[in-house]
Amino acid sequence: MDYGHEHWMQKALNLAKLAEEKGEVPIGAVLVKDNVVIGEGYNQVISLHDPTAHAEILALRDAATVLKNYRLPETTLYVTLEPCSMCAGAIVHARVKHLVFAASEPKAGSVVSQGCFFEQEFLNHKTTFQGGVLEVKCSQLISYFFKNKRQEKLEK
């Protein structure tokens, strides 16, 4: 069965909810090849004490381990928030074919919001991308998370 973008983004959203349960910023990612998840991740920067433990990076690491290859051609990465520059760079280095993200990230998103990284001429691999898949659900999850964090601070 050939699943659509919403199916895979829902899986990423489920991982984002897991991150939220653990007190992490709720972002999730799944990497798909031939209609099968080969890697998944959710933000774990706090729990792993690792500034690189973004959802996308962990999904790429997971897939690279599964495939026993640091190159991940002919894959699609689904992530609930527009990737930052670190993650965009890793996506290119891994040779991910296509990126699908849900919500844009006006402050630090490097795909369409700040800098349009994938369109840089110096890149030796071109990753195609699209945004907006389950955008409202993913945006609401992140917005509610930060609203609750702000409220918790006020109550202290």
Secondary structure by P-SEA (a helix, b strand, c coil): ccccaaaaaaaaaaaaaaaaaacccbbbbbbbccccccccccccccccccccccaaaaaaaaaaaaacccccccbbbbbcccccaaaaaaaaaacccbbbbcccccccccccccccccccccccbbbbbccccaaaaaaaaaaaaaaaaaaaaaac
